[in-house]
Amino acid sequence: MKTESPVMDAYEAWEKGPRSHYAGTFPTEVLRAIERLLPSSVKASAETGCGKSTILFSNISNDHTVFCLDDRDYGEKSSVIFYTDCPLTRIERVRNVFGATQCTLPSYEHPHLYDVVMIDGPHGWPFPELEYYFFYPHIAMGGLLILDDCHIPTIGRMADILADDEMWSLEGFASVTAIFRRTEAPLFNPIGDGWWEQRYNRRRISPKWEFHLADGTPVDRVSRLRLDARLHGDPVDPAESAASFPGIPGGVAPPRPAGAAAVLDALRRWRRR
């Protein structure tokens, strides 16, 4: 029977086998939804952080670059060893750039454009935004930008800005992971200024400014979903119910009220990837 997520199906079958490995990584159902969205093959991809997602990308991408810490000293708990030891990993397609992304990305010379980029490295502000800055000029038109952990308020606000940006179209979500597609809009000058050209600012600046964009009430399309409240089981306005959540085809619904185990698992994943 043909499946829309053959890589993650194979991973799930392997994961059930008897072996010693680190658990609690990127949720399989989220990667399965991402796999359904991706073409069966892309020329080049990159990610910050590593783990289960690296296994997926190594099977889809002909050239996958991983920017992550070298944690092999942790042995069985190592995220690097987790994917290098997995028999499903196409290791010949993976290039590792070890070190803190705050140091490696500014000096890295990208050899090509990327069809897919996932940002899932250090989560503290402003590090995801720093990673975005060094990646966005190198994402091909039509390519995907995957932003994980949008339930963290600063990352959710970053997603709000991207959702308003002319360069990006918000395709939807797989749980708390946002997927954007690069439009054909011109590249925003990475060494300029131009804050007055950006729709997030134009929609929220005073109408007295000549560049104010009056196209309706500004909506923070990600923050309004209150993803962190959903994760922790806090009260959520019925108007922000799961039924109105902008998922992707075959995607995963936003987090519903979760117990302590699910919350701890999410925190564990932030630390390990």
Secondary structure, DSSP 8 states (H G I E B T S, - for coil): ---S-HHHHHHHHHHTSS-----S-S-HHHHHHHHHHS-S-BS-EEEES-SHHHHHHHHHBSSEEEEE---GGGGGG-HHHHHHS-TT--GGGEEEEES-HHHHHHH----S-EEEEEE-S--STTHHHHHHHHHGGGEEEEEEEEE--TTSHHHHHHHHHHHH-TTEEEEEEETTEEEEEE-SS----TTS--GGG-HHHHTTS-TTSTT---SSS---TTGGG-HHHHHHT----GGG-GGG--B-TT------S--HHHHHHHHHHHHH-
